[in-house]
Amino acid sequence: MDVSARVTAAMIDYFAGDVRRINHFLKVYGFAKAIAGLEGLDAETRAVLEIAALTHDIGIRNSETKYGSAAGEYQQLEGPPEAEKLLAALSVAPAVTDRVCWLIAHHHTYGDIRGLDYQILVEADFLVNIGEDGLEGPAVREIERRIFKTDTGKAFLHKLYGAPASAGG
């Protein structure tokens, strides 16, 4: 069984009964995996990205318990320790765990995105969040302008939520 499959099963166990959160991380994982493949991400970075996509919101429960909020800043704070425990139990390599935890600690920070794994994780999360939050029109265009850099991410965004007005629509 591959690592992503084991992490998927562990995350479903972690969020057992919370269908909305399970569906969210599975959708982010699907988009991240597809974008990474189409953008030609190397296998090692792709493996890290897939694990990060599956675990990116692992801090939500503790955020809600400790702070009464699922705000991104709290997720970034509470997520890495939870991910570290989960990944250690699955014997994930320490270097992979370190990068996954770093990505979790930054996945709601958009000012200085460095690394294609980071960029793709953020784009995949936005592709899902836009639909879950019911955003449309100008809000989607502003997110595209500020966040999206990969050709694949932009193509998926347009196919899901429409082409930008400047593209004739």
C-alpha distance (Angstrom), angle and dihedral (degrees) to the residues before:
residue distance angle dihedral
M1 . . .
D2 3.79 . .
V3 3.79 124.2 .
S4 3.82 95.6 -108.5
A5 3.80 90.3 53.3
R6 3.81 91.2 50.3
V7 3.82 91.5 47.3
T8 3.82 90.1 48.3
A9 3.80 91.0 53.6
A10 3.81 91.8 45.8
M11 3.81 91.9 49.8
I12 3.80 91.6 49.0
D13 3.81 87.1 52.5
Y14 3.82 90.5 46.8
F15 3.82 93.0 52.8
A16 3.83 96.2 32.6
G17 3.79 109.8 163.4
D18 3.83 93.7 15.5
V19 3.79 98.6 103.1
R20 3.81 94.2 170.7
R21 3.80 93.5 57.1
I22 3.79 93.4 42.3
N23 3.80 91.0 50.8
H24 3.81 89.9 47.4
F25 3.80 96.3 55.6
L26 3.81 91.7 42.3
K27 3.81 90.6 53.9
V28 3.82 92.4 47.0
Y29 3.80 88.9 48.8
G30 3.81 91.4 50.8
F31 3.79 93.7 50.9
A32 3.81 93.1 43.1
K33 3.80 92.0 50.4
A34 3.80 92.6 48.4
I35 3.81 94.9 45.6
A36 3.81 91.3 47.1
G37 3.78 91.8 50.8
L38 3.78 94.7 47.0
E39 3.80 92.8 44.4
G40 3.83 90.9 52.1
L41 3.80 98.4 -117.1
D42 3.81 112.1 179.5
A43 3.81 117.5 -105.9
E44 3.81 96.6 -108.4
T45 3.80 94.9 50.2
R46 3.78 90.0 42.5
A47 3.81 91.3 55.4
V48 3.81 90.8 51.9
L49 3.81 91.0 47.5
E50 3.79 92.8 50.6
I51 3.80 92.1 52.4
A52 3.81 90.8 46.0
A53 3.81 91.1 50.2
L54 3.80 90.6 52.5
T55 3.82 94.2 47.1
H56 3.81 102.7 31.4
D57 3.83 94.7 109.9
I58 3.81 97.7 38.2
G59 3.82 89.8 117.7
I60 3.81 95.4 62.4
R61 3.81 97.3 93.0
N62 3.79 93.9 50.3
S63 3.81 90.4 43.7
E64 3.77 91.3 55.1
T65 3.81 92.0 45.4
K66 3.81 97.0 46.1
Y67 3.81 101.5 33.2
G68 3.80 105.0 17.6
S69 3.80 87.6 -121.7
A70 3.79 141.0 90.9
A71 3.82 91.3 -153.1
G72 3.78 115.4 151.2
E73 3.80 94.4 -115.0
Y74 3.81 90.3 58.9
Q75 3.81 93.0 45.0
Q76 3.79 89.3 53.4
L77 3.80 89.8 52.0
E78 3.80 99.1 42.9
G79 3.81 99.4 35.7
P80 3.81 104.1 70.1
P81 3.83 97.2 58.0
E82 3.82 90.8 49.0
A83 3.80 92.2 46.6
E84 3.78 91.2 47.9
K85 3.82 91.0 55.4
L86 3.80 93.4 46.1
L87 3.80 94.5 46.6
A88 3.81 93.2 45.1
A89 3.81 89.1 54.3
L90 3.82 87.6 54.3
S91 3.84 92.3 48.1
V92 3.80 93.1 -119.3
A93 3.81 111.5 172.7
P94 3.82 113.6 -93.3
A95 3.83 93.3 -124.0
V96 3.81 90.4 54.0
T97 3.80 91.3 46.2
D98 3.82 91.1 50.1
R99 3.80 93.0 54.2
V100 3.81 93.0 42.8
C101 3.80 90.2 51.8
W102 3.79 91.0 47.9
L103 3.81 90.3 51.9
I104 3.81 91.2 48.8
A105 3.82 89.3 49.7
H106 3.82 90.2 54.8
H107 3.81 106.6 31.1
H108 3.82 92.5 108.0
T109 3.83 93.5 44.7
Y110 3.79 111.3 92.4
G111 3.80 106.5 167.1
D112 3.79 100.1 90.1
I113 3.79 110.9 18.1
R114 3.80 109.8 -177.5
G115 3.75 124.3 178.6
L116 3.77 129.1 35.0
D117 3.81 91.3 -110.7
Y118 3.82 89.7 57.5
Q119 3.82 92.3 45.6
I120 3.80 93.3 49.6
L121 3.81 93.4 46.1
V122 3.80 90.9 53.3
E123 3.81 92.5 45.9
A124 3.81 92.6 48.6
D125 3.80 91.5 49.1
F126 3.80 90.7 49.9
L127 3.81 92.2 48.4
V128 3.80 87.9 58.7
N129 3.81 98.4 36.7
I130 3.81 93.9 51.8
G131 3.80 89.8 60.2
E132 3.80 95.5 39.6
D133 3.81 90.9 49.6
G134 3.81 94.1 44.7
L135 3.81 94.5 -123.9
E136 3.77 119.7 165.3
G137 3.79 146.7 162.7
P138 3.80 115.6 2.2
A139 3.82 93.6 12.3
V140 3.81 91.1 56.5
R141 3.81 91.9 46.3
E142 3.80 90.9 51.8
I143 3.81 90.9 50.2
E144 3.79 89.3 50.2
R145 3.80 91.7 49.9
R146 3.81 94.2 47.5
I147 3.81 102.3 35.3
F148 3.79 117.7 18.7
K149 3.81 118.2 87.7
T150 3.81 107.2 147.6
D151 3.79 119.0 87.3
T152 3.79 90.3 -135.2
G153 3.80 93.9 50.0
K154 3.80 90.5 50.2
A155 3.80 91.6 47.7
F156 3.80 91.5 50.9
L157 3.81 90.6 46.7
H158 3.81 91.1 52.8
K159 3.79 93.9 45.9
L160 3.81 91.6 49.4
Y161 3.78 100.8 39.0
G162 3.81 107.0 16.7
A163 3.77 135.5 -92.1
P164 3.79 119.1 -70.2
A165 3.81 116.5 -92.0
S166 3.81 90.1 -113.7
A167 3.82 88.8 62.5
G168 3.77 90.9 66.0
G169 3.79 99.4 -86.2
